[in-house]
């Protein structure tokens, strides 16, 4: 009887059926059986860290850093689940570059469990992913930020409210001084739905925040459309603060 059950399964169906009940191994410590990232590894590698409320850079006081006080960013609140370091670098690469969209769910769970994220999502009217260009979407097959947003808050996540209007060189190939200019005019609000943003609370979702150019450019577009409050929730935040640091990052 068991033999006949296996005989009738195709390989894709077999993978889905077995995956529904077989336990998994932690991708970090390799413990088994456990979640894709076990609680021990989350506690060890994603410890809560005081960060600037506006840019999410590490800050001992956990308030607002001097740079954000001097030049306030267009984002009211910025929250990060972890630092952009091992093991998150490797797991983000699996999601983003190695066609493993299944990582979106456990990584979104990590994001939602971080300090302040659940309250920020609950207060939001819309949760919007940073969009990809059509060219990048065709190349990758999916937008990792949309997958994260959908798992974070499915009832409020909207993939077509904030649009990418043109393809641009990858931000990781550019020095810090050119990142904002590279994204000028790259985002727009869906014209027929612009009224849905007036006086609303919006949360932007992205996988990694480096210089903040993508989030800031998108936030300005949303602000022009009338959004009242704009927050950002990211999976990982780089701790680079100089152009040389950013240029050396492995992504």
Secondary structure, DSSP 8 states (H G I E B T S, - for coil): -HHHHHHT--HHHHHHHHHHHS-EE-TTT--EEE-SS-HHHHHHHS----B-TTT--B-TTSS--HHHHHS--S-SEEEEEEES-TTHHHHHHHHHHSS-TTHHHHHHHHHHTSTTHHHHHHH-SEEEE----HHHHHHHSS-HHHHHHHHH-TTTB-SSSEEE-S----GGGS-HHHHHHHTTT-EEE-GGGGGGGTT-EEEEEEEEESSSHHHHHHHHHHHHTT-SEEEEEEEEE----SHHHHHT---
